Amino acid sequence: MNTAKIAWLCGAAALVASTLATAQQHAEGGKAYAIFNCGHCHGEDARTPKKQGVPKIAGLDSRYVAEKTGKLVESESHKGVIAGCAELPTKAQIQTIAEWVSRQAR
């Protein structure tokens, strides 16, 4: 097998692995969104809020969503909303949720 074919196969394998990892991360973000009841206010799809004054967050920049959510969790201003949860989301969970939200069609 020549070098070009080996390089192409390695590149293709890396692309497949990256795609699978991204799909797994996307699924985890959706699960975390559900676990922490984000859909209770923002809608199950993050674009159909269930309460007046609640923003549509689908498609927003993940850094923006993570920053805002992190501040809200730290200030416990979402305490009433996530009262059914045993614990608050960690920074890593917030980032995973934010990345999922950012990939949702606006």
ZANURO-779111 format. One line per 5 residues: number of its first residue (from 0); their letters; for each residue x negated, y, z of N, C-alpha, C. Coordinates in steps of 0.1 Angstrom, whole numbers, m for minus. Atoms other than C-alpha are relative to their C-alpha. Layout:
ZANURO-779111
NUM = A = X:Y:Z:X:Y:Z:X:Y:Z | ... $
This chain:
ZANURO-779111
0 = MNTAK = m9:m12:0:0:0:0:m9:12:0 | 9:m11:0:m15:33:m9:4:11:11 | m1:m10:m11:m19:63:14:12:9:m1 | m12:m8:2:9:83:m1:13:m7:4 | m11:8:m4:34:55:4:1:m1:16 $
5 = IAWLC = 1:1:m14:22:51:40:4:13:7 | m4:m13:m6:25:88:47:15:2:m2 | m14:m2:3:60:89:31:8:m9:10 | m7:9:m9:71:59:52:m1:5:15 | 2:m6:m13:57:75:84:9:12:2 $
10 = GAAAL = m9:m12:0:75:107:76:15:m3:1 | m14:5:0:108:89:69:3:m6:14 | m3:6:m14:105:70:102:1:11:10 | m1:m12:m10:98:102:121:13:7:m1 | m12:m7:2:128:118:105:12:m7:6 $
15 = VASTL = m11:9:m6:151:89:114:0:1:15 | 1:m1:m15:138:89:150:5:13:5 | m4:m13:m5:143:126:153:15:2:m1 | m14:m1:2:178:124:139:8:m8:11 | m6:8:m10:187:96:163:m1:7:14 $
20 = ATAQQ = 2:m7:m12:173:116:192:9:12:1 | m9:m12:0:193:147:182:14:m4:2 | m14:5:m1:225:127:179:2:m5:14 | m2:4:m14:219:112:214:1:12:9 | 0:m12:m8:212:146:228:14:7:m1 $
25 = HAEGG = m13:m6:3:244:160:211:11:m7:8 | m11:8:m7:265:132:226:m1:3:15 | 2:m2:m14:250:138:261:5:14:3 | m5:m13:m2:259:175:258:15:0:1 | m15:1:0:295:167:250:5:m7:12 $
30 = KAYAI = m4:7:m12:297:143:279:m2:9:12 | 2:m9:m11:282:169:303:11:11:0 | m11:m10:2:307:195:289:13:m5:7 | m12:5:m6:335:172:299:m1:m3:15 | 2:3:m14:321:161:332:1:12:9 $
35 = FNCGH = 0:m13:m8:317:197:344:12:8:m3 | m13:m6:3:352:206:332:m1:13:m7 | 1:m12:8:340:233:308:13:2:m8 | m12:m1:8:370:225:286:12:5:7 | m12:m4:m8:394:233:314:3:15:m3 $
40 = CHGED = m2:m14:4:389:270:305:m3:3:m14 | 5:m3:14:370:271:272:6:m8:m11 | m6:10:10:390:243:255:m9:m11:m2 | 8:12:2:379:208:248:m10:2:m11 | 9:m2:11:363:220:216:m9:13:1 $
45 = ARTPK = 7:m12:m3:348:252:231:4:12:m8 | m4:m11:8:367:273:207:15:4:1 | m14:m2:m3:403:272:220:2:2:15 | m2:m2:m14:403:288:254:14:m3:5 | m13:3:m6:431:277:277:5:10:9 $
50 = KQGVP = m3:m11:m9:431:308:298:m3:13:m7 | 2:m13:6:435:344:288:m13:6:6 | 12:m7:m5:403:364:290:m13:m9:0 | 11:9:1:381:333:286:m6:0:m14 | 5:m1:14:357:336:257:m1:m14:m7 $
55 = KIAGL = 3:11:8:353:312:228:m15:m1:0 | 15:1:m1:318:298:232:m6:m8:m10 | 5:9:11:315:274:203:m8:9:m10 | 8:m7:10:287:284:179:m9:11:6 | 9:m11:m6:270:309:203:m14:m6:1 $
60 = DSRYV = 14:4:m1:233:308:206:m2:m8:14 | 2:8:m12:222:281:231:m7:7:11 | 7:m7:m10:198:303:249:9:10:8 | m10:m10:m6:226:329:255:9:m8:9 | m9:8:m8:250:302:267:m6:m5:13 $
65 = AEKTG = 7:6:m11:224:286:290:m3:11:10 | 3:m11:m9:214:320:305:13:4:7 | m13:m5:m6:250:331:311:5:m10:10 | m6:11:m8:261:297:325:m9:m1:12 | 9:1:m11:230:295:347:3:11:11 $
70 = KLVES = m3:m11:m9:238:329:362:13:m2:7 | m13:2:m6:274:320:368:m1:m11:10 | 1:11:m10:265:287:385:m8:5:12 | 8:m5:m11:238:304:406:9:10:9 | m8:m9:m8:263:331:417:13:m7:6 $
75 = ESHKG = m11:9:m4:289:303:422:13:7:m4 | m13:m6:4:315:324:404:9:m10:m8 | m8:11:6:326:292:387:4:m10:10 | m2:9:m11:330:275:421:14:m6:m1 | m14:4:0:368:273:418:3:m9:m12 $
80 = VIAGC = m2:8:13:366:259:382:m6:m14:1 | 7:12:m1:342:232:390:1:m7:14 | m2:5:m13:356:224:424:2:m15:0 | m2:14:1:365:189:412:m12:m8:m2 | 13:7:2:329:181:405:m7:m2:13 $
85 = AELPT = 8:3:m12:307:165:431:m11:10:2 | 11:m8:m1:279:188:423:0:10:m12 | 2:m10:10:269:218:402:m9:m5:m11 | 10:5:10:251:212:369:m14:5:2 | 14:m4:m1:214:213:369:m4:9:m12 $
90 = KAQIQ = 4:m9:12:194:237:346:m1:m9:m12 | 1:9:11:187:207:324:14:m4:m6 | m14:3:5:224:198:322:6:12:m7 | m5:m12:6:233:234:315:m6:2:m14 | 6:m2:13:208:235:286:6:m10:m10 $
95 = TIAEW = m6:11:9:222:202:272:14:5:m4 | m13:m5:3:257:217:274:m1:11:m10 | 2:m11:9:245:249:258:m3:m4:m14 | 4:5:14:229:231:229:12:m7:m7 | m12:6:6:261:211:224:10:11:m5 $
100 = VSRQA = m9:m11:3:282:242:225:m4:8:m13 | 6:m8:11:259:260:200:2:m7:m13 | m2:8:12:265:232:175:14:m2:m4 | m15:1:3:303:234:176:3:11:m10 | m4:m10:10:318:252:146:8:11:7 $
105 = R = m7:m11:m5:330:286:155:14:1:m6 $
